[in-house]
């Protein structure tokens, strides 16, 4: 009996449990780790929002005040990444800046010999139009559906924390929905949704963000987690503008400009949202150039145009020259008396020994240089990964009286620029902005470690993110991020 055919005829089962232990496909994209990072980040955000009020002390730093209440091993840098819901936002932004720029970079490189401007403009115009629709249409749909659920009385606990000043009056428990209720009518819901759409548009234009609970002038659409979407669209536009403006520059000046721009946005302005997107573009530029270089030399020392190959080619040429003996005299003719019987050139055996020694030394030095280059790549990737994880584990909601604990207090007290504490017009700033800026640095370092080309450490770091479970959560990451607050409410 063919069980596979019977299984195909039956009703389809849920994909969630099977995806956790399904076998990883043999052929996987080199950039599949991007989806894995997104999936696990969305899962961390969802779980943290779900258990926020149950495990609140674990979101603070290890040994922060009071030290006895914050001594769990889960609060140390590393394990505390599972409580890093706020750290996932800059990590998302770096990944987005890296991902959305790849198509434009490839279009610019592939059309270098024909018409690069036309190919790049076509790719950019398509990306800008699709990016806005892909980000904003799902947000508006979730806001409308959340409003419908709220109108039917589906929200029981959290509406008082979200948009309390702008939401229509909730339906009473003793009566069903009707348009005669005071302030609770379809027109009131329509006005609320229009106000929410206007606030999204303002956030994209100005870069300000609504307070977490929403206000009368800036509602959050019953989904406070969606404050990141307007900032993501704004950062995407910054990436597209940088790609367009630097399209005709050379490789090294382009990287220098992007690095200076990302540093200025972060250090001088404290605009971590824009800096993370520009840094993602910079990482994409670096990795794309590195992958092109690796195509010509795999770093093994015996491929490409390395020293060993050059010496081998020279030896073959010398051997060919040695075989071309010029016959000046016939065997029957005696050489003149003035011609020395012993040639001044070294013997064949001595010449071979010297050439073999030189060739072996050149090959050995080439292998050592390749090995040293590989070790440098591994060291850089490992350092970036450790620094990135440490900064991504910056404590959430710290007790300002007790500080951030010994693992991060020094950063806030000695190394944080004063501009990071300036409160902007939108109300964001102070310690919260400084924390996000440090997490942004961690996100950039961690993504740089993952995206490293030709590094064994980077390949090992990418393995958890290409697993079947990580890939499954990557496929549902955007929808999981959109609906999880509505489901929790």
N, C-alpha and C positions, 0 to 999 in steps of 0.2 A: 504494500500500500504506500502510495506517494503522499507522505505527510506534508510536504511542502505545498502540493496542490490543494490539499484540504485546508491548510492554514491560510492560503490565499483566498479560498472561498468564504472563510469565516469573517466575522466582523473585525475591523482593525482595532488593535489594542492601543492603549496610551503609549506615546513615544517616550515619556519622561523616564520611567524606570529602566526601560531597555537601553536608553541612550547612555546611562551611567556605566554599564559594563559591556557595551558593544565594542567590537574589535575596531581598532583604528585602521582606516583604509591605507593600502600600500602607497598609493599616489596621493600626496598632499601638497598643497600650494606652499611655496616658500614663505608667504606672508600669512599663513593660516594662524600663526600665533597672535596676530592682531585681534581676530575674532575671539580667541581664548581669553585674552586680557580683558576685552570688553565684557565677555560673559561672566567671568569671575568677579569683576568689579561691580557689575549690576547685581550679582548675587549678594555680595557683601553689603551693598547699599540697602537691598530689600530686607535682609536679615537684621541689620542694625536698626532700621526704622520699625521693624516688627517688635523687637525686644528692647527698644530704647528705654522704656520706663521700668523694665525689670532688671536690667544689668547696668544701670546708669553709672555706678562707681568705676566700672571697668573701662569707661571711655576716658578717664583721667589718667594722668601720668603716673608712672611707677614711683612710689615713695613721695608723692606730692602730699600736701597737708590735708588731713592728718595722715602721717606715714603708716600708722597701724591699719588704717582702712584701705590703703592702696599698696599692698605688698604682694599682690598676686603675680605669679610668673607670667600670666597672660597679659600683663600690662607692660612688660619689657619690650623694647624695640625688636621687632621680628614677629613674635606671636601676636602683638597688639595690632597687626595689620588687619586682622579680622574685625576690628572695631573702627577701622579707618574709613567710615562712610564719607566724611568730608575730604579725605585725601584722594578718594576715587574721582572727584570732580576734576582737579588739575590733571590727573592721570588720563582721564577721558579726553581732555582738551589736547594734550600732547599727542595722543594716539590719533585724534581727529585731524590735527594739523599734519601729521605724518602721512596719513592715509589719503586725504583728499588732494595732496600735492603730487602723489606718485604718477597719476595719469597725465598731468600737465608736464612733469619732468620728462616722462617717456615720450610724449608727443614732441617736445622740443628737441630731444636727442635723436629720435628716429627720423625726423624730417630735416636733419642738419644739412644734407646735401641737396635738397629740393627746395621747399618753401617753408621754413620753420615758422615764420610769422603767421601764415595762414592756418597751419595745423594747430598752433598754440592758441590762436584766437578762437578757433572753432571749439576746441576742447574747453577753454575757459568759459565761453558763453553758455555752452551746454551745462557745465558744472554749476555755474552760478544759478541758473534757472532751476535746475533740478534740486539743488541743495536747499533753496528756500521752500520749495514744495514739500520735500521729504521731511523737513523739520517742523514746519508750521502746520500743515494740514492734519497730521495725527494729533498734535497738541489741541487744536481747535475741536477736533472730533471727540477727544477724551473730555474736554471741558463741557461740551454740549451733553454728552452722555452722563457725566457726573451731575450736571444740573438736573437732568431728568430723574436720576436716582434720588437726588436730594428732594425734588418736588414730590416724589412718591413716598417720602419718609424713610428712605433707606439709610440716612446718616443719623446715628444716634449719639455719638460721643464727641467727634472732633469738629464739627462745623463751628462750634463756639470758639475754636482756636484759629480757624481759617476764615478770613473775609467776614468777620462778625459785623463790621461796620457797613458792608455793601451788599450782603446777601439779602434776598427777600425773606420775609418772615416765614419760618418753618410751619408746616401743617400741624395742627393740634392732634393729639393722640385720640381724641374722642370724635373727630370728624374727618372725613376723607377730603381729598383735595377738591377745591372749588374756586372759581375765579372771584367769588364774593368775599373771600377772606381778606382781611385788611393787609394790604401790601403784598399779597401773595397771589400773583396772577401771571399768566403767560407773558404779558407785556413787561412785567417786572423782571422776569427771567431773561427776556430778550435784551432789555437794557443792561442787565448785569453782564451778559455774554459780550455785548458790544463794548462795554467798558473794559472787559478783560482783553479783548482783541486790541483795543487801543493801547492798553498798557504794554502788551507785547511789542507793538510797533514802536512805542516810545523807548522801550528798553533796547531794541535793536539800534535805534538812531543815536541815543544818548549814552548807552552803556551803563546806565544806572539800573539798579535792581530793586524790586519791591521788597519791603520787609517780609520776613518769613511768614507772618500771620496775615499779611495783606492789610490794606487800608481802603478807605472809601474812594480815594483817587487812583489807587494802584492795587486792584484785586489780583489774587493768585489763582483764581479759577478752581477753588477747592482742591487743588493739587500743588501743594507747596514745593514739591520736589522739582517741578518744571521750571523753576527760576533759571536753570542752567541753559535751557533751549535758546532763548534770545541771545544770551552771551555766546553760545556756540555758533549761532548764525553770524553774529558780528565778527567773531574771530575768524570764521571761514572767509568772510569778505576781506579781512586783512591779509590772509594767506593768498587769495587770488590777486589782490592788488600787488603784493610783493612779487609774485611770480611774473605778472605782467610787466612791472616796472624794471625788473632785473633780467628780463629775457635776453637782452642783447649784450649783457656783461659777460666777462670771462668767469671761469669756474672759481678761482681763488678769490678775486674781488667780490664775487657774489656771496661766498661763504662768510667773508669778513664783514660785509654789510649786514647780513642776517644776524651774525653773532653780536655785532654792536647794537643792532636794533633791539634784539631780545633782551640784552643786558640793560639798555637804556629804559625800556618799558618796565622792566622789573625793578631795577635798583633806583632809578631816578623818579619814576612815576608811581611805582607800586601797582602797576596794572598787570597783575599776574595772569588775567584771562588772555590778553593779547600776547603776552610774552610766551606763554605755553604754546600757542598756535604757531608763532614765528619759530620757536625752538623745534617744534615738530617738523616744520618745513626745512629747517637747517639739517636735522637728522636725516631726512629723506634725501637731501642733496649729497650729504657725505656718504651715506650707504650706497646710493646709486653710483657715485663715482668710484667707490671702493669695489663694488661688484664688477664694474667694467675693467678695473685693473686686475681683478682676480681671474677674469676670463683668459688673460694672456699668460698668467703665471699662477699656478695652483699652490705655490709656496713649498713644494716638496723638494726643491733643489735639483730635480732631474727633469724638469719640464720647462717649456717656454724658451726664452732666450737668455738663460742664466749663464754664469761663468763656465760651468762644466760643458755646456753645449758649444760655446765659443772655442774652448780649448780643443774639443773633439774635432770641430771643423778645421781648426788650424793644423792639427796633427794629420788629418787626412790630406790636406793640401801639401804639407811637407813630405808625406809619404809619396804622393804623386810626383813631387819634384825630384825626390831621390831616385825614383825609378827611371827618370829620363836621363840616362847616361849618354853623353856625347862621345861618339867614336872618332877620336882624332887620328888614331893610327890603326892600321890593320895589324892583325896578329903577325903577319910576315915581315912587318917593318919594325926595326929596332928604334926605340925612342932616342932622341938626341942625347948627347953626353951632358948638355947643360940642364936637362930636365931632372929635378930631384926624384929619386926613387920613392921617397916617403912623402905623402901628402901632408900639408900643414893643417888640414881639417882634422878634427878629432875623429877617432875611430867610430865605426858605426855603433858598436856596443856602448861606448861612452856617451855618444850623442843620445841614444835611446834612453840610457839611464837618466840623463839630465832632463830630457823632455818628459819622461814619466814622472819624475819627482816634481817638476814644476806643475804639470797637469794635475797631479794628485793634490798638491797644496792649493791650487786654485779651486778645485772641486770641493775640498774640505772647507775652505773659507766661504765658498758660496753656501754650503749647507749650514754652516754656523750662522751666517747672516740671516738666512731664512728662518732658522730656529730662533734666533734672537728676536726677529720681527714678530714671529708667532707668539713668543713669550711676552713681548710688549703688549700685543693685542689682548692676550689673556689677562695680563695685569690690569690694563685699563678697564676691561669689561668687569672684572671682579671688583675693582675699586668703585666704579660707577654703580654697580649693583648694591654694594654694601651701603654706600652713601645714600642712594635712592631709597632703600628700604628704611634706613634710619630716619630720614626726613619725612617719608610718607607715614611713619608711625608717630607723627607729632600729635600730642594729646588733644582730644576733643573736649570742649567745655571745661577748661581747667579752672581750678580754684585760684583766683588771682591773689588771695592772701597767702596761699601756700606755694605758689609758683607752679612750674611745670614738671617738677621732679628733677633729679640730678642729671637725667639723660638729655634734657633740652633747655634747662634754665639758662645755661651759659649762652646759648644762641640768642635768646630773647633779651638778655641783659647786656651783652657785650658786642654782638655781631649784627644786630638788627638795625638797619637804617631808620632814622627818625621819620623819614617820609612815609614809611609803612604804617605809622600810627596815626596819620592825618585822616580825619573823618571827611569823606566826600559829601557832596550835596545829596546823594541818594541815601545817605545814612550808613553806608558801609565804610568800615575803617577801624581804627583802633587796633586792639590786640587781635581781633578776628582777621583783619587784612594781613597782619604780620604772619599769623599762622598759615594762612593760605599761600602767602609768598614763599615760605619755607617749604611747604608741601609741593608747590610748583617746581622748586628746584629739585626736590626729590623725584617728582614725576619725570622731569627731563632726564635726570641721571639714570633712572631705571629703564626708561624706554631706549636710551642710548646704549645701555648694556644689552638689552634684548635684541636690538637691531644691528649689533656688531657683525660685520662680515669677515669670515675667515677666522673667527675666534672659537676655540673649543668651549670656553666658559659661556659664551652667548648661546651656543648650541645646546648646552646642558640646561641653561636657564629657560630656554624656549620649550623644553620637553613637557612640562606640566600644562602648558597652554595649548598644546596640540593634541592633548588627550581627547577621547571621545566625549567625556563629560564636559570639559571646557568648551569644546566646539559646539555642543548642544546648547549650552547656556549662551554662547556667542550668537547663535542663530535667533534666540528669543530675547536677547539683551535689551533691545530698544523697546519692545512691547512690555517686557517685564518692568523696565524703568518707568514707563508711562502709566501703567495700571496698578502698581502695587500699593500706592497710597489709597486709591479708591477702594481696593479690596480690603485693606486693613481697616478703613473707616466703616 
